[in-house]
Amino acid sequence: MVNTAVLAKANLALHIIQALWSVVVMGVVIASMAANGPASGAAKFMFTMCWFAIPVLVYLTQAPRFERTKMFAHPYWVIGVNSIFSILWFAAFVSVASYTNSGISDGEGKEKDEKIKKEGGCALFPAGTGEDPKACQMNHAAVGLGVILWFFWLGTTAIAGYAAWYFYQHSVSPFEDLSPAKHDIEETTKDAFSSNDEYALINKDRDEDDGDSRFSSHHGRSGSVTSYDTGYDAHPGNPVPWGGEGSAYNGIGGHGPVAMGGNGRTPSGLSMPIAPDEDYSYRGAAMR
């Protein structure tokens, strides 16, 4: 199983090395072109490749990092860009190497000085190309650096190839984080089954507040439940806090009925209401 996180970091590291290495190659090629004599087309081509590497590396490293640009970092496009640059860098260092070796070979046939012929190598380069021997030396250095840079591009191309193959198999890039969010069941349910006050339900206070608000809105008043006196006894002989002139017992003396004790007497501390003048005693069915 391929660790895509490590693979992504390796890919980014290779791109950073490519950027730094391209700057080094550019400096060497500039030194070659600055030598006496006309600059070769091969050196100009490698110099151009160093400049083209800047936008290409910006695309390869930054496009997958932002949501708005991920659409441009399609795995098939990424492997295409890496493959094209691998081919172009191969062509760049091969062309410089071929030009340099060809100049040395031509100089060997054109050089008249036996001492220079005996020395060989870059000493024959001016006779074959008209350039300074320093240009030959810089070209050799550029070829060596170009080969190493080409291997770096092969590495990123291989990673891009894996990403393209993975996308072909699963229709998604391997570098996208599609892992589901972690859900700790134990952490979620321990409060519900714990007798410890520390793990009290987090919605308990909110539920109590909701109950208070429902009670207050039901009675059309503001305040908490504790502001109402609901502890009175509903015994008929006790006065209720909401009794008054509007009481339902106004028609029989303005007092509620008083329950009698078990011995038929009025409970201690209470007096019977004054009975009205009318006689409300039972007279039997025949009296109607």
C-alpha positions as CSV (number, residue, x, y, z in Angstrom):
1,M,0.0,0.0,0.0
2,V,1.5,3.3,-1.1
3,N,1.6,6.0,1.6
4,T,0.1,9.0,-0.4
5,A,1.1,11.5,2.3
6,V,4.8,10.6,2.0
7,L,4.5,10.5,-1.8
8,A,3.0,14.0,-1.9
9,K,5.8,15.3,0.3
10,A,8.4,13.6,-1.8
11,N,6.8,15.1,-5.0
12,L,6.9,18.6,-3.5
13,A,10.5,18.1,-2.3
14,L,11.6,17.0,-5.9
15,H,9.9,20.1,-7.4
16,I,11.8,22.3,-4.9
17,I,15.1,20.7,-5.9
18,Q,14.2,21.1,-9.6
19,A,13.7,24.8,-9.1
20,L,17.0,25.3,-7.2
21,W,18.8,23.0,-9.7
22,S,17.4,25.0,-12.7
23,V,18.9,28.2,-11.2
24,V,22.3,26.5,-11.0
25,V,22.1,25.2,-14.5
26,M,21.0,28.7,-15.7
27,G,24.1,30.2,-14.2
28,V,26.4,27.7,-15.8
29,V,24.8,28.2,-19.2
30,I,25.0,32.0,-18.9
31,A,28.7,31.6,-18.2
32,S,29.0,29.5,-21.4
33,M,27.2,32.0,-23.5
34,A,29.2,34.9,-22.0
35,A,32.5,33.4,-23.2
36,N,34.3,34.7,-26.3
37,G,32.7,33.7,-29.5
38,P,29.1,33.1,-30.7
39,A,26.7,31.4,-28.4
40,S,25.5,28.0,-29.6
41,G,21.9,27.2,-30.2
42,A,22.1,24.2,-27.8
43,A,23.2,26.5,-25.0
44,K,20.3,28.9,-25.8
45,F,17.9,26.0,-25.8
46,M,19.0,24.9,-22.3
47,F,18.8,28.4,-21.1
48,T,15.2,28.7,-22.3
49,M,14.3,25.5,-20.6
50,C,15.5,27.0,-17.3
51,W,13.2,29.9,-17.8
52,F,10.2,27.7,-18.8
53,A,10.7,25.7,-15.6
54,I,9.5,28.7,-13.5
55,P,5.9,28.8,-14.6
56,V,5.7,25.0,-14.9
57,L,6.9,24.5,-11.4
58,V,4.5,27.1,-10.1
59,Y,1.7,25.2,-11.8
60,L,2.7,21.8,-10.5
61,T,3.2,22.9,-6.9
62,Q,0.5,25.6,-6.4
63,A,-2.5,24.4,-8.5
64,P,-3.3,21.4,-6.3
65,R,-3.1,23.5,-3.1
66,F,-6.1,25.8,-3.6
67,E,-9.7,24.9,-4.1
68,R,-10.2,27.2,-7.0
69,T,-7.2,25.9,-8.9
70,K,-7.6,22.2,-8.2
71,M,-9.6,21.8,-11.3
72,F,-6.5,22.7,-13.4
73,A,-4.4,20.1,-11.6
74,H,-6.0,17.1,-13.2
75,P,-3.8,14.0,-12.9
76,Y,-3.7,13.5,-16.7
77,W,-2.6,17.1,-17.2
78,V,0.0,16.8,-14.5
79,I,1.6,13.7,-15.9
80,G,1.5,15.3,-19.4
81,V,3.4,18.3,-18.2
82,N,6.0,16.2,-16.3
83,S,6.4,13.9,-19.3
84,I,6.9,16.8,-21.7
85,F,9.5,18.5,-19.5
86,S,11.3,15.2,-19.0
87,I,11.6,14.8,-22.8
88,L,12.6,18.5,-23.3
89,W,15.3,18.3,-20.6
90,F,16.6,15.1,-22.1
91,A,16.8,16.9,-25.5
92,A,18.5,19.9,-23.9
93,F,21.5,18.2,-22.3
94,V,21.8,15.8,-25.2
95,S,22.0,18.7,-27.6
96,V,24.6,20.6,-25.6
97,A,26.7,17.4,-25.2
98,S,26.4,16.6,-29.0
99,Y,27.3,20.2,-29.9
100,T,30.3,20.2,-27.6
101,N,31.7,16.8,-28.8
102,S,31.1,17.8,-32.4
103,G,33.0,21.0,-31.9
104,I,36.0,19.1,-30.4
105,S,35.9,16.6,-33.3
106,D,35.8,19.3,-35.9
107,G,38.6,21.2,-34.1
108,E,40.9,18.2,-34.2
109,G,40.7,18.2,-38.0
110,K,41.0,21.9,-38.4
111,E,43.7,22.7,-35.8
112,K,47.1,23.2,-37.2
113,D,49.0,23.5,-34.0
114,E,50.4,20.1,-33.1
115,K,50.8,21.2,-29.5
116,I,47.1,22.0,-29.2
117,K,46.3,18.7,-31.0
118,K,48.3,16.8,-28.6
119,E,46.6,18.5,-25.7
120,G,43.2,17.6,-27.2
121,G,39.8,18.1,-25.5
122,C,38.5,21.6,-25.0
123,A,41.7,23.0,-26.4
124,L,40.4,22.0,-29.9
125,F,37.0,23.5,-29.3
126,P,37.8,27.0,-30.6
127,A,39.0,25.6,-33.9
128,G,35.8,23.7,-34.4
129,T,33.2,26.2,-33.2
130,G,35.0,29.5,-32.9
131,E,34.1,29.7,-29.2
132,D,36.5,30.0,-26.2
133,P,37.7,26.8,-24.5
134,K,35.9,28.2,-21.4
135,A,32.6,27.7,-23.2
136,C,33.5,24.0,-23.8
137,Q,34.2,23.6,-20.1
138,M,30.9,25.3,-19.1
139,N,29.1,23.1,-21.6
140,H,30.4,19.9,-20.0
141,A,29.3,21.2,-16.6
142,A,25.9,22.1,-17.9
143,V,25.5,18.6,-19.4
144,G,26.3,16.9,-16.1
145,L,23.9,19.1,-14.2
146,G,21.3,18.6,-16.9
147,V,21.5,14.8,-16.5
148,I,20.9,15.1,-12.8
149,L,18.0,17.5,-13.3
150,W,16.6,15.1,-15.9
151,F,16.5,12.3,-13.3
152,F,14.6,14.6,-10.9
153,W,12.0,15.1,-13.6
154,L,11.8,11.4,-14.2
155,G,11.0,11.0,-10.4
156,T,8.2,13.5,-10.5
157,T,6.9,11.9,-13.8
158,A,6.8,8.5,-12.0
159,I,4.8,10.0,-9.1
160,A,2.5,11.7,-11.6
161,G,2.1,8.4,-13.4
162,Y,1.0,6.7,-10.3
163,A,-1.5,9.4,-9.6
164,A,-2.9,9.1,-13.1
165,W,-3.1,5.3,-12.8
166,Y,-4.9,5.7,-9.5
167,F,-7.3,8.2,-11.0
168,Y,-8.0,5.8,-13.8
169,Q,-8.8,3.1,-11.3
170,H,-10.8,5.1,-8.7
171,S,-11.8,8.3,-10.5
172,V,-10.2,10.3,-7.8
173,S,-6.7,11.6,-7.2
174,P,-4.7,9.7,-4.5
175,F,-3.6,13.0,-3.0
176,E,-7.1,14.1,-2.1
177,D,-8.1,13.5,1.5
178,L,-11.3,11.5,1.3
179,S,-11.1,9.8,4.7
180,P,-14.3,10.1,6.7
181,A,-14.3,12.3,9.8
182,K,-13.4,10.5,12.9
183,H,-16.3,9.9,15.3
184,D,-15.4,8.7,18.8
185,I,-18.5,6.8,20.0
186,E,-17.1,6.4,23.5
187,E,-16.5,10.1,23.8
188,T,-20.0,10.9,22.5
189,T,-21.9,8.5,24.7
190,K,-20.1,8.6,28.0
191,D,-22.0,11.6,29.2
192,A,-25.3,9.9,28.6
193,F,-24.5,6.9,30.8
194,S,-22.3,8.5,33.4
195,S,-23.5,9.1,37.0
196,N,-20.8,11.6,37.6
197,D,-22.0,15.2,37.7
198,E,-18.9,16.2,35.7
199,Y,-20.4,14.4,32.7
200,A,-23.9,15.8,33.0
201,L,-25.8,16.2,29.8
202,I,-24.7,19.4,28.1
203,N,-28.3,20.2,27.1
204,K,-29.7,19.9,30.7
205,D,-29.5,23.6,31.5
206,R,-30.8,24.6,28.1
207,D,-33.8,22.2,28.6
208,E,-34.6,23.7,32.0
209,D,-34.4,27.2,30.5
210,D,-36.8,26.1,27.7
211,G,-39.2,24.8,30.4
212,D,-39.1,28.1,32.2
213,S,-39.8,30.0,29.1
214,R,-42.6,27.8,28.1
215,F,-44.2,28.2,31.6
216,S,-43.8,31.9,31.5
217,S,-45.2,32.2,28.0
218,H,-48.1,30.0,28.9
219,H,-49.2,32.3,31.8
220,G,-48.4,35.4,29.9
221,R,-45.9,36.6,32.5
222,S,-42.2,36.9,32.7
223,G,-40.0,35.3,35.3
224,S,-38.9,31.9,36.3
225,V,-41.0,29.0,37.6
226,T,-39.8,29.7,41.1
227,S,-41.5,33.1,41.0
228,Y,-44.9,31.4,41.2
229,D,-46.3,29.8,44.4
230,T,-47.4,26.4,43.4
231,G,-46.9,24.8,46.8
232,Y,-50.3,25.6,48.3
233,D,-52.6,22.8,49.3
234,A,-55.6,22.4,47.1
235,H,-57.7,21.5,50.1
236,P,-61.1,23.1,49.8
237,G,-60.8,24.5,53.2
238,N,-57.7,26.5,52.5
239,P,-57.9,29.9,50.7
240,V,-56.2,30.0,47.3
241,P,-53.9,32.8,46.2
242,W,-56.0,33.5,43.1
243,G,-59.3,33.9,45.0
244,G,-61.0,37.3,45.2
245,E,-64.1,39.2,44.2
246,G,-64.2,37.4,41.0
247,S,-64.3,34.0,42.7
248,A,-66.7,31.3,41.6
249,Y,-68.2,31.2,45.1
250,N,-69.5,34.8,45.1
251,G,-73.0,33.5,44.7
252,I,-73.0,31.7,48.1
253,G,-71.5,34.3,50.4
254,G,-68.2,34.9,48.7
255,H,-66.5,31.9,50.3
256,G,-65.5,28.6,49.0
257,P,-66.9,25.5,50.6
258,V,-65.1,24.2,53.7
259,A,-64.5,20.5,54.0
260,M,-65.5,18.9,57.2
261,G,-63.3,16.7,59.3
262,G,-63.7,13.1,59.8
263,N,-65.8,13.7,63.0
264,G,-68.2,16.0,61.1
265,R,-66.7,19.1,62.6
266,T,-65.1,22.1,61.0
267,P,-61.3,21.7,60.8
268,S,-59.4,23.4,63.5
269,G,-58.7,27.1,62.9
270,L,-61.5,27.4,60.3
271,S,-65.0,28.7,60.6
272,M,-68.0,27.8,58.5
273,P,-69.1,30.5,56.1
274,I,-72.2,32.4,56.9
275,A,-75.0,30.5,55.2
276,P,-77.4,32.5,53.0
277,D,-81.0,33.1,54.0
278,E,-82.4,30.7,51.5
279,D,-83.1,27.1,52.5
280,Y,-81.1,24.7,50.4
281,S,-81.9,21.5,52.3
282,Y,-83.0,18.4,50.5
283,R,-86.8,18.0,50.5
284,G,-87.1,14.7,48.6
285,A,-88.5,13.8,45.2
286,A,-92.1,14.1,46.3
287,M,-91.7,17.7,47.4
288,R,-91.1,19.0,43.9
